[in-house]
Each structure stands twice: as structure tokens, then as C-alpha cells.
């Protein structure tokens, strides 16, 4: 498993760890707060080696198409500039973090951090070839970010101990992990990744 240890050419992507997706938020992911302390361990690992850290966030306009009143699936959440759109206060993002805003146009949904953003270009410019991805939620934004990363030609390690699922249908999260693995993502936890 030594090939899973963090090294130059790697980057960490923290997906949508925002207040509205945590307990008490408008679109809370069950046990979503549990990812924060685990992600902080990954963050320490990447920051200590001077490796890139990217944090994606939903940054919706107030009339976003994903909201129920617009015919979407979800209650209003992560409206740009609101408290609900803020990153989890306990999340130890470094000053050097690259923040990627997504789904920030009223008529476009974007579950993936690559959808409608320049993330792939930024990663290539930084010489990144492998991505370690965790965050919220397993069965939506994590799944889509992992799938797009693989489509873009990056190797992907899914940080299975740092994701939680919405589970609109029972076991959606488990199915999402299986799908990411089938697409080519490696699945690992902290003990395999830390050098």
C-alpha cells in the first residue's frame, strides 16, 4: 500500500464541507460533521509537504435551479455570501487553499468541482497527476467530482473515511463508492495515505 502514500504530484480536494451540509444546516448530510476531524488530518499531511489543497463549494444564487421552488430537488442551500455557504468553522483550511466556486449560475446545476470551472487547468498547471478526494456528499458532489477527475485523466484516491452520504435512497452512499471504484478510483483511508 506504499503507493498510496502522499508524494509530489498529489493534491487534496475537499468537497463542499459547508455549514448547510452539516447538522443543523438547510440540507444536512447525516453525520456530515464527522468528516471534519478526519479531513483535518489529511490537510495536515498535505500542508506539511507543501502540496496543493483545493476546496470546492456550492456558491448558489438565491434563485438557483436546484432549489425546490424552481423545480429542483433540494431546499435552498449554500446561497453565495450567506452563513450556510461558509466552510465548516472547524475545518483547518490553509491560507494557501484554492477555493473553487461551482453551481454559481441560476440555470446551471453542477455537482462536480470540475463542472463549469477551471479546476482541471489549474491542477495541470501545478503539475498535479493524482487527486485525493473527500468531503460531502458521497453520493452527489463527491461522486461527480471523482468521475470528472477520472475523465480528465487524473488518478484518484477516494478518502473513504472522510465522506458521508445523503442516502436519499437507502445505501446510495455504498453504491456511489462501488461506482467510483468501478470507474477506476482507489479507495483508501488515513492509515494508508499518511507517510
Protein Blocks (a to p, Z undefined) as FASTA:
>chain_A
ZZmpccehiacddehiafklpghiabdcehklmmmmmmmmmmmmmmmnopacdddddddd
fkbfkbmklopabdcehiehiaklpccfklccdfklccddehkafklccfbfkgopaklm
mmmmnopabdcdedddfklmmmmmmmmmmmnopacdddfklcccfklpghklmmmmmmmm
mnopacddfklmpZZ
